[in-house]
Amino acid sequence: MKQAETKSKTYKLMLSNDDIHTFEYVIKSLMKICGHTQEQAEQCAYLVHHTGKCDVKRGSLKELTAVHTALCKLQLTARIEK
């Protein structure tokens, strides 16, 4: 039962595709805000471009809320999912 409780407290921060921002902008934003390496950020940017969305970070609701706010301030489209 503890595993189910722990798992239920893990959320995903999903980044969605848009037609406004460049790959470079998204990559730099993910590196700055999410702490991604260049390679991780590039992979996420390509996944967002080709599939429409990507899980860019996982964690507690509290952790992800700050990251979500920061990405939104950069005008990126993100949402927190359970």
MMTF fields as JSON, N, C-alpha, C and O atoms, coordinates in Angstrom:
{
  "mmtfVersion": "1.0.0",
  "mmtfProducer": "UNKNOWN",
  "numBonds": 327,
  "numAtoms": 328,
  "numGroups": 82,
  "numChains": 1,
  "numModels": 1,
  "chainsPerModel": [1],
  "groupsPerChain": [82],
  "chainIdList": ["A"],
  "bondAtomList": [4, 2, 8, 6, 12, 10, 16, 14, 20, 18, 24, 22, 28, 26, 32, 30, 36, 34, 40, 38, 44, 42, 48, 46, 52, 50, 56, 54, 60, 58, 64, 62, 68, 66, 72, 70, 76, 74, 80, 78, 84, 82, 88, 86, 92, 90, 96, 94, 100, 98, 104, 102, 108, 106, 112, 110, 116, 114, 120, 118, 124, 122, 128, 126, 132, 130, 136, 134, 140, 138, 144, 142, 148, 146, 152, 150, 156, 154, 160, 158, 164, 162, 168, 166, 172, 170, 176, 174, 180, 178, 184, 182, 188, 186, 192, 190, 196, 194, 200, 198, 204, 202, 208, 206, 212, 210, 216, 214, 220, 218, 224, 222, 228, 226, 232, 230, 236, 234, 240, 238, 244, 242, 248, 246, 252, 250, 256, 254, 260, 258, 264, 262, 268, 266, 272, 270, 276, 274, 280, 278, 284, 282, 288, 286, 292, 290, 296, 294, 300, 298, 304, 302, 308, 306, 312, 310, 316, 314, 320, 318, 324, 322],
  "bondOrderList": [1, 1, 1, 1, 1, 1, 1, 1, 1, 1, 1, 1, 1, 1, 1, 1, 1, 1, 1, 1, 1, 1, 1, 1, 1, 1, 1, 1, 1, 1, 1, 1, 1, 1, 1, 1, 1, 1, 1, 1, 1, 1, 1, 1, 1, 1, 1, 1, 1, 1, 1, 1, 1, 1, 1, 1, 1, 1, 1, 1, 1, 1, 1, 1, 1, 1, 1, 1, 1, 1, 1, 1, 1, 1, 1, 1, 1, 1, 1, 1, 1],
  "groupList": [{"groupName": "MET", "atomNameList": ["N", "CA", "C", "O"], "elementList": ["N", "C", "C", "O"], "formalChargeList": [0, 0, 0, 0], "bondAtomList": [1, 0, 2, 1, 3, 2], "bondOrderList": [1, 1, 2], "singleLetterCode": "M", "chemCompType": "L-PEPTIDE LINKING"}, {"groupName": "LYS", "atomNameList": ["N", "CA", "C", "O"], "elementList": ["N", "C", "C", "O"], "formalChargeList": [0, 0, 0, 0], "bondAtomList": [1, 0, 2, 1, 3, 2], "bondOrderList": [1, 1, 2], "singleLetterCode": "K", "chemCompType": "L-PEPTIDE LINKING"}, {"groupName": "GLN", "atomNameList": ["N", "CA", "C", "O"], "elementList": ["N", "C", "C", "O"], "formalChargeList": [0, 0, 0, 0], "bondAtomList": [1, 0, 2, 1, 3, 2], "bondOrderList": [1, 1, 2], "singleLetterCode": "Q", "chemCompType": "L-PEPTIDE LINKING"}, {"groupName": "ALA", "atomNameList": ["N", "CA", "C", "O"], "elementList": ["N", "C", "C", "O"], "formalChargeList": [0, 0, 0, 0], "bondAtomList": [1, 0, 2, 1, 3, 2], "bondOrderList": [1, 1, 2], "singleLetterCode": "A", "chemCompType": "L-PEPTIDE LINKING"}, {"groupName": "GLU", "atomNameList": ["N", "CA", "C", "O"], "elementList": ["N", "C", "C", "O"], "formalChargeList": [0, 0, 0, 0], "bondAtomList": [1, 0, 2, 1, 3, 2], "bondOrderList": [1, 1, 2], "singleLetterCode": "E", "chemCompType": "L-PEPTIDE LINKING"}, {"groupName": "THR", "atomNameList": ["N", "CA", "C", "O"], "elementList": ["N", "C", "C", "O"], "formalChargeList": [0, 0, 0, 0], "bondAtomList": [1, 0, 2, 1, 3, 2], "bondOrderList": [1, 1, 2], "singleLetterCode": "T", "chemCompType": "L-PEPTIDE LINKING"}, {"groupName": "SER", "atomNameList": ["N", "CA", "C", "O"], "elementList": ["N", "C", "C", "O"], "formalChargeList": [0, 0, 0, 0], "bondAtomList": [1, 0, 2, 1, 3, 2], "bondOrderList": [1, 1, 2], "singleLetterCode": "S", "chemCompType": "L-PEPTIDE LINKING"}, {"groupName": "TYR", "atomNameList": ["N", "CA", "C", "O"], "elementList": ["N", "C", "C", "O"], "formalChargeList": [0, 0, 0, 0], "bondAtomList": [1, 0, 2, 1, 3, 2], "bondOrderList": [1, 1, 2], "singleLetterCode": "Y", "chemCompType": "L-PEPTIDE LINKING"}, {"groupName": "LEU", "atomNameList": ["N", "CA", "C", "O"], "elementList": ["N", "C", "C", "O"], "formalChargeList": [0, 0, 0, 0], "bondAtomList": [1, 0, 2, 1, 3, 2], "bondOrderList": [1, 1, 2], "singleLetterCode": "L", "chemCompType": "L-PEPTIDE LINKING"}, {"groupName": "ASN", "atomNameList": ["N", "CA", "C", "O"], "elementList": ["N", "C", "C", "O"], "formalChargeList": [0, 0, 0, 0], "bondAtomList": [1, 0, 2, 1, 3, 2], "bondOrderList": [1, 1, 2], "singleLetterCode": "N", "chemCompType": "L-PEPTIDE LINKING"}, {"groupName": "ASP", "atomNameList": ["N", "CA", "C", "O"], "elementList": ["N", "C", "C", "O"], "formalChargeList": [0, 0, 0, 0], "bondAtomList": [1, 0, 2, 1, 3, 2], "bondOrderList": [1, 1, 2], "singleLetterCode": "D", "chemCompType": "L-PEPTIDE LINKING"}, {"groupName": "ILE", "atomNameList": ["N", "CA", "C", "O"], "elementList": ["N", "C", "C", "O"], "formalChargeList": [0, 0, 0, 0], "bondAtomList": [1, 0, 2, 1, 3, 2], "bondOrderList": [1, 1, 2], "singleLetterCode": "I", "chemCompType": "L-PEPTIDE LINKING"}, {"groupName": "HIS", "atomNameList": ["N", "CA", "C", "O"], "elementList": ["N", "C", "C", "O"], "formalChargeList": [0, 0, 0, 0], "bondAtomList": [1, 0, 2, 1, 3, 2], "bondOrderList": [1, 1, 2], "singleLetterCode": "H", "chemCompType": "L-PEPTIDE LINKING"}, {"groupName": "PHE", "atomNameList": ["N", "CA", "C", "O"], "elementList": ["N", "C", "C", "O"], "formalChargeList": [0, 0, 0, 0], "bondAtomList": [1, 0, 2, 1, 3, 2], "bondOrderList": [1, 1, 2], "singleLetterCode": "F", "chemCompType": "L-PEPTIDE LINKING"}, {"groupName": "VAL", "atomNameList": ["N", "CA", "C", "O"], "elementList": ["N", "C", "C", "O"], "formalChargeList": [0, 0, 0, 0], "bondAtomList": [1, 0, 2, 1, 3, 2], "bondOrderList": [1, 1, 2], "singleLetterCode": "V", "chemCompType": "L-PEPTIDE LINKING"}, {"groupName": "CYS", "atomNameList": ["N", "CA", "C", "O"], "elementList": ["N", "C", "C", "O"], "formalChargeList": [0, 0, 0, 0], "bondAtomList": [1, 0, 2, 1, 3, 2], "bondOrderList": [1, 1, 2], "singleLetterCode": "C", "chemCompType": "L-PEPTIDE LINKING"}, {"groupName": "GLY", "atomNameList": ["N", "CA", "C", "O"], "elementList": ["N", "C", "C", "O"], "formalChargeList": [0, 0, 0, 0], "bondAtomList": [1, 0, 2, 1, 3, 2], "bondOrderList": [1, 1, 2], "singleLetterCode": "G", "chemCompType": "PEPTIDE LINKING"}, {"groupName": "ARG", "atomNameList": ["N", "CA", "C", "O"], "elementList": ["N", "C", "C", "O"], "formalChargeList": [0, 0, 0, 0], "bondAtomList": [1, 0, 2, 1, 3, 2], "bondOrderList": [1, 1, 2], "singleLetterCode": "R", "chemCompType": "L-PEPTIDE LINKING"}],
  "groupTypeList": [0, 1, 2, 3, 4, 5, 1, 6, 1, 5, 7, 1, 8, 0, 8, 6, 9, 10, 10, 11, 12, 5, 13, 4, 7, 14, 11, 1, 6, 8, 0, 1, 11, 15, 16, 12, 5, 2, 4, 2, 3, 4, 2, 15, 3, 7, 8, 14, 12, 12, 5, 16, 1, 15, 10, 14, 1, 17, 16, 6, 8, 1, 4, 8, 5, 3, 14, 12, 5, 3, 8, 15, 1, 8, 2, 8, 5, 3, 17, 11, 4, 1],
  "groupIdList": [1, 2, 3, 4, 5, 6, 7, 8, 9, 10, 11, 12, 13, 14, 15, 16, 17, 18, 19, 20, 21, 22, 23, 24, 25, 26, 27, 28, 29, 30, 31, 32, 33, 34, 35, 36, 37, 38, 39, 40, 41, 42, 43, 44, 45, 46, 47, 48, 49, 50, 51, 52, 53, 54, 55, 56, 57, 58, 59, 60, 61, 62, 63, 64, 65, 66, 67, 68, 69, 70, 71, 72, 73, 74, 75, 76, 77, 78, 79, 80, 81, 82],
  "secStructList": [7, 2, 2, 2, 2, 2, 2, 2, 6, 7, 3, 3, 3, 3, 3, 3, 7, 7, 1, 1, 1, 7, 2, 2, 2, 2, 2, 2, 2, 2, 2, 2, 2, 2, 7, 7, 7, 2, 2, 2, 2, 2, 2, 2, 2, 2, 2, 2, 2, 2, 2, 1, 3, 3, 3, 3, 3, 3, 3, 7, 2, 2, 2, 2, 2, 2, 2, 2, 2, 2, 2, 2, 2, 6, 6, 7, 3, 3, 3, 3, 3, 7],
  "xCoordList": [0.815, 0.0, 0.858, 0.448, 2.026, 2.884, 3.302, 3.38, 3.566, 3.94, 2.827, 3.095, 1.604, 0.466, 0.345, 0.06, 0.561, 0.487, 1.584, 1.324, 2.809, 3.929, 3.688, 3.91, 3.239, 3.005, 1.912, 2.012, 0.897, -0.2, 0.225, -0.455, 1.339, 1.82, 2.808, 3.324, 3.075, 3.983, 3.176, 2.229, 3.576, 2.909, 3.881, 5.093, 3.337, 4.135, 3.893, 2.76, 4.952, 4.846, 4.951, 5.995, 3.867, 3.794, 3.982, 3.329, 4.873, 5.091, 4.39, 4.541, 3.624, 2.873, 3.499, 4.161, 3.281, 3.806, 3.083, 1.904, 3.807, 3.203, 3.919, 4.972, 3.354, 3.944, 4.698, 5.019, 4.982, 5.586, 7.08, 7.875, 7.456, 8.825, 9.733, 9.307, 10.997, 11.989, 12.504, 12.34, 13.126, 13.746, 14.77, 14.824, 15.571, 16.629, 16.039, 16.577, 14.953, 14.305, 13.797, 14.003, 13.142, 12.605, 13.748, 13.673, 14.788, 15.936, 16.579, 16.825, 16.851, 17.464, 16.556, 17.034, 15.26, 14.306, 14.292, 14.278, 14.295, 14.293, 15.587, 15.571, 16.685, 17.957, 17.949, 18.393, 17.452, 17.44, 16.431, 16.768, 15.214, 14.136, 14.082, 13.882, 14.258, 14.125, 15.457, 15.478, 16.562, 17.867, 18.293, 19.132, 17.719, 18.065, 19.458, 19.942, 20.093, 21.313, 20.91, 19.728, 21.876, 21.604, 20.898, 19.911, 21.41, 20.837, 19.399, 18.533, 19.145, 17.783, 16.819, 15.714, 17.251, 16.4, 16.107, 14.983, 17.11, 16.911, 15.918, 15.03, 16.061, 15.153, 13.719, 12.787, 13.544, 12.202, 11.631, 10.461, 12.443, 11.978, 11.526, 10.497, 12.286, 11.899, 10.635, 9.78, 10.509, 9.289, 8.071, 7.018, 8.215, 7.11, 6.734, 5.551, 7.718, 7.46, 6.756, 5.822, 7.2, 6.667, 5.423, 4.614, 5.254, 4.093, 3.087, 1.97, 3.481, 2.573, 2.734, 2.244, 3.431, 3.657, 4.779, 5.163, 5.294, 6.358, 6.357, 6.142, 6.598, 6.748, 8.165, 9.136, 8.289, 9.607, 10.147, 11.342, 9.274, 9.728, 8.674, 7.478, 9.134, 8.231, 8.599, 9.754, 7.573, 7.823, 6.533, 5.444, 6.673, 5.496, 4.8, 5.384, 3.56, 2.798, 3.488, 3.553, 3.997, 4.681, 5.915, 6.129, 6.733, 7.938, 7.576, 8.187, 6.59, 6.248, 5.514, 5.567, 4.837, 4.103, 5.051, 4.752, 6.184, 7.17, 7.753, 7.932, 8.046, 8.608, 7.559, 7.876, 6.321, 5.223, 5.088, 4.982, 5.092, 4.967, 6.11, 5.889, 7.317, 8.483, 8.388, 8.705, 7.954, 7.799, 6.706, 6.853, 5.624, 4.529, 4.961, 4.517, 5.817, 6.345, 7.171, 7.288, 7.739, 8.486, 7.575, 8.038, 6.289, 5.233, 5.223, 4.768, 5.731, 5.629, 4.332, 3.85, 3.787, 2.516, 2.796, 3.295, 2.471, 2.727, 1.54, 0.763, 1.428, 0.382, 0.877, 1.745, 0.311, 0.667, -0.419, -1.611, 0.014, -0.912, -0.58, 0.563, -1.592, -1.397, -1.015, -0.806],
  "yCoordList": [-1.192, 0.0, 1.255, 2.277, 1.202, 2.376, 2.779, 3.97, 1.82, 2.141, 2.89, 3.85, 2.479, 3.161, 4.581, 5.508, 4.752, 6.092, 6.986, 8.135, 6.466, 7.233, 7.557, 8.687, 6.578, 6.778, 7.818, 8.601, 7.837, 8.768, 10.211, 11.146, 10.396, 11.739, 12.25, 13.36, 11.463, 11.879, 12.473, 11.866, 13.659, 14.362, 14.534, 14.396, 14.835, 15.07, 16.498, 16.98, 17.156, 18.469, 18.262, 17.864, 18.535, 18.31, 19.633, 20.629, 19.628, 20.781, 20.501, 19.421, 21.475, 21.305, 22.107, 23.119, 21.641, 22.294, 23.615, 23.774, 24.538, 25.768, 26.161, 25.614, 27.091, 27.535, 28.846, 29.501, 29.231, 30.531, 30.445, 31.206, 29.515, 29.474, 28.577, 27.555, 28.992, 28.224, 27.062, 27.042, 26.105, 24.99, 25.529, 25.094, 26.469, 27.037, 27.646, 27.448, 28.376, 29.002, 27.945, 28.059, 26.928, 25.859, 25.114, 24.827, 24.807, 24.089, 24.895, 24.366, 26.161, 27.005, 27.152, 27.181, 27.245, 27.373, 26.117, 26.207, 24.951, 23.691, 23.513, 22.985, 23.947, 23.855, 24.782, 24.4, 25.978, 26.967, 26.616, 26.636, 26.301, 26.117, 24.697, 24.519, 23.7, 22.31, 21.666, 20.572, 22.334, 21.768, 20.659, 19.828, 20.645, 19.619, 19.86, 20.991, 18.772, 18.899, 19.333, 19.31, 19.722, 20.1, 18.952, 19.165, 17.741, 16.575, 16.294, 16.022, 16.357, 16.13, 17.179, 16.854, 18.426, 19.512, 19.36, 19.605, 18.958, 18.749, 17.622, 17.746, 16.526, 15.396, 15.797, 15.427, 16.547, 17.003, 17.924, 17.803, 18.831, 19.763, 19.003, 19.335, 17.99, 17.204, 16.391, 16.279, 15.828, 15.084, 16.004, 15.638, 17.184, 18.154, 18.499, 18.555, 18.725, 19.097, 17.981, 18.24, 16.751, 15.635, 14.97, 14.418, 15.012, 14.347, 15.321, 14.934, 16.576, 17.585, 17.866, 18.877, 16.957, 17.181, 16.276, 15.314, 16.612, 15.801, 16.01, 17.12, 14.943, 14.956, 15.471, 14.739, 16.726, 17.326, 17.231, 17.42, 16.938, 16.819, 16.077, 16.175, 15.333, 14.622, 14.992, 15.274, 14.982, 15.275, 15.54, 15.233, 16.114, 16.441, 17.652, 18.395, 17.83, 18.976, 20.275, 21.211, 20.334, 21.533, 21.845, 22.994, 20.817, 21.01, 21.498, 22.431, 20.867, 21.172, 22.489, 23.092, 22.944, 24.203, 25.364, 26.221, 25.397, 26.465, 26.388, 27.414, 25.185, 25.003, 25.379, 26.038, 24.962, 25.305, 26.818, 27.345, 27.505, 28.961, 29.603, 30.527, 29.117, 29.671, 29.455, 30.358, 28.268, 28.007, 28.885, 29.392, 29.066, 29.912, 31.376, 32.089, 31.822, 33.19, 33.395, 34.509, 32.302, 32.356, 32.139, 31.991, 32.122, 31.979, 30.604, 30.466, 29.59, 28.219, 27.618, 28.008, 26.68, 26.068, 24.783, 23.809, 24.791, 23.637, 23.402, 24.309, 22.154, 21.815, 20.677, 19.897, 20.603, 19.543, 18.473, 18.773, 17.228, 16.098, 15.112, 15.006, 14.398, 13.367, 12.071, 11.07],
  "zCoordList": [0.0, 0.0, 0.0, -0.551, 0.6, 0.613, -0.804, -1.105, -1.661, -3.033, -3.739, -4.46, -3.55, -4.178, -3.651, -4.409, -2.35, -1.772, -2.337, -2.693, -2.421, -2.954, -4.422, -4.856, -5.179, -6.602, -6.847, -7.792, -6.035, -6.236, -5.969, -6.392, -5.273, -4.97, -6.012, -5.88, -7.037, -8.09, -9.246, -9.746, -9.647, -10.736, -11.896, -11.73, -13.072, -14.274, -14.75, -14.751, -15.146, -15.764, -17.27, -17.786, -17.952, -19.397, -20.135, -19.823, -21.104, -21.971, -23.296, -23.866, -23.783, -25.03, -26.155, -25.927, -27.358, -28.553, -28.822, -28.506, -29.404, -29.9, -31.184, -31.511, -31.892, -33.16, -33.008, -34.0, -31.771, -31.512, -31.214, -31.766, -30.339, -29.833, -30.669, -31.207, -30.761, -31.512, -30.664, -29.444, -31.332, -30.621, -29.63, -28.48, -30.084, -29.237, -27.964, -26.875, -28.095, -26.939, -25.963, -24.755, -26.483, -25.626, -24.938, -23.744, -25.676, -25.111, -23.993, -22.909, -24.244, -23.21, -21.994, -20.859, -22.226, -21.123, -20.26, -19.033, -20.894, -20.146, -19.353, -18.241, -19.918, -19.21, -17.993, -16.91, -18.176, -17.093, -16.005, -14.822, -16.387, -15.42, -14.848, -13.647, -15.698, -15.247, -14.869, -14.304, -15.176, -14.872, -15.815, -15.466, -17.008, -17.988, -18.55, -18.59, -18.984, -19.765, -21.168, -21.512, -21.968, -23.361, -24.081, -24.784, -23.903, -24.586, -24.137, -24.969, -22.835, -22.329, -22.887, -23.323, -22.866, -23.349, -24.839, -25.278, -25.618, -27.056, -27.298, -28.141, -26.565, -26.73, -26.399, -27.113, -25.324, -24.951, -26.031, -26.394, -26.536, -27.571, -28.819, -29.408, -29.223, -30.399, -30.138, -31.017, -28.952, -28.619, -28.632, -29.154, -28.063, -28.064, -29.498, -29.836, -30.326, -31.72, -32.487, -33.246, -32.293, -33.089, -32.498, -33.244, -31.182, -30.576, -29.975, -29.632, -29.85, -29.319, -27.839, -27.334, -27.133, -25.707, -25.22, -25.885, -24.035, -23.441, -21.936, -21.449, -21.218, -19.77, -19.486, -19.679, -19.029, -18.85, -17.429, -17.203, -16.475, -15.086, -14.278, -14.555, -13.275, -12.362, -10.932, -10.612, -10.083, -8.684, -7.947, -8.432, -6.768, -5.963, -6.571, -7.36, -6.194, -6.678, -6.287, -7.083, -5.076, -4.6, -5.448, -5.835, -5.739, -6.556, -7.955, -8.477, -8.544, -9.928, -10.09, -11.161, -9.064, -9.173, -9.455, -10.286, -8.773, -8.998, -10.409, -11.066, -10.868, -12.213, -13.262, -14.252, -13.045, -13.951, -14.08, -15.187, -12.959, -12.958, -13.743, -14.525, -13.533, -14.237, -15.744, -16.519, -16.168, -17.608, -18.201, -19.313, -17.477, -17.962, -18.07, -18.97, -17.165, -17.241, -18.509, -19.018, -19.007, -20.27, -21.47, -22.6, -21.209, -22.216, -22.895, -24.03, -22.184, -22.676, -22.134, -21.07, -22.872, -22.493, -21.729, -22.293, -20.443, -19.606, -18.679, -18.384, -18.232, -17.268, -16.393, -16.785, -15.211, -14.27, -14.355, -14.292, -14.498, -14.556, -13.463, -13.02, -13.04, -12.054, -12.71, -12.024]
}
